Amino acid sequence: MSTTITPDALTPPRLVVTTGGRPVPGSRAPGWLQTADFLRSPTSFLERNRRRYGDIFSAKLHGLATGRMVMVADPKLIEEVFKADPYMLKAGEAAYTTIAPIGGPNSLLVLDAPEHLEDRRLLLPPLHGERLRAYADVIAEETDRSVATWPIGKPFPMRRPMADITLDVIMRAVFGLERGGRYDALRQALVDSTSGETAISLGLMVPAFRRDLGPFRAWSEFEAAVARTDALLYAEIADRRKADDLEQRPDILSMLILARRKNGTPMTDHELRDELVTLLLAGHETTATGLSWTMELLYRHPAVLAKLRASVAAGDEEYLDAVIHEALRVRPVIPFVFRVLTRPIQLGGYALDAGVTVVPAVHLVHRREELYPQSAEFRPERFLGRSPGTYEWLPFGGGTRRCIGASFALMEMRVVLQRVLAQTMLEPAGKRPEKTRRRAFTLVPARGAMTIRRR
């Protein structure tokens, strides 16, 4: 027997709670084989299965959320998923195994309703409006500082300075630190704990690999780096609580110390620590990778680069925004998001059991030909004079779980690109476009977006 809530013009579509329906099609290959295939190339895995099974298909991926996955590539079905009751589809539960070892149990990324909504309410104000615009100067300063050190005539991976810029912006704008002893120590500890080397990435995704392998002590070193990060963050939180100028400070840590929940209680030290690391995870590697892909795509399209330079010089940001939107469409940093079902539902005519992980496949949506003709091509003009559809452009996820730092990231990308284009002449260091490489759940340029700066 099934229960259906019929949508009308005033009601968003709802998922059908059911115990019947067709089973979701998918590969019958052993789970370990599907997992290895997925880890080798997530985008190829998604594309190949979509061609064979359509816009909704199942997969067995060991170590990822519940392992029982249903991939969804239809924007209308994704809208249903994002608008569903958050108690029915839990994103925090899906992310817990991977995020908690570094983000902690209080991270916004691992919380579900109502705790997620309450903490989201506390974190949103510093990341929007006037508060957001106040960070533009910090971003410009850190970009200029970095550009001044770039070699001339010698290849270098663009992703490295982009990661340095985004980390230094977080150190100043989020943590409220200026260069010095604690800044340097915390910065290094953060680099060590988010290095993303293969052993750590695998351990975060698959718990069975959270151990040292023979003489390789990568996991122990990761845990030690997280412990150093914690000690330094807790020391900074304790000192900041004693500051007599909290209300005048522009950094996010100070604002969070002052924030109060609806019942009047402040955030604890442990909650502050976890949310600070969450903001780092959401805004450091991801934004750096988005910038690297944008630069890589611009190198390969001289006409687009020339047009962008001219528009930036003229003070026109419309084409710059179109370039950023198109880069994040062609090369989404995170190609999918997860939701764990707490009860059986029907989606697109298929039966999904409780315990299944529903996976809106961002990469596949961005490659739909009816939405984006010649979808593999980099064509920023797609976004001139139009905003992307809510469920057709998903680099930051969607629904109530949309990345809380999306506005900050877009603003940061805009400022960094403006400053880089105003000061440099860059070109690719290789003849062929770079392929993607998986780095935990992100897709990065395989060689780091190798670049040459010319005089």
Disulfide bonds with the S-S distance in Angstrom:
none
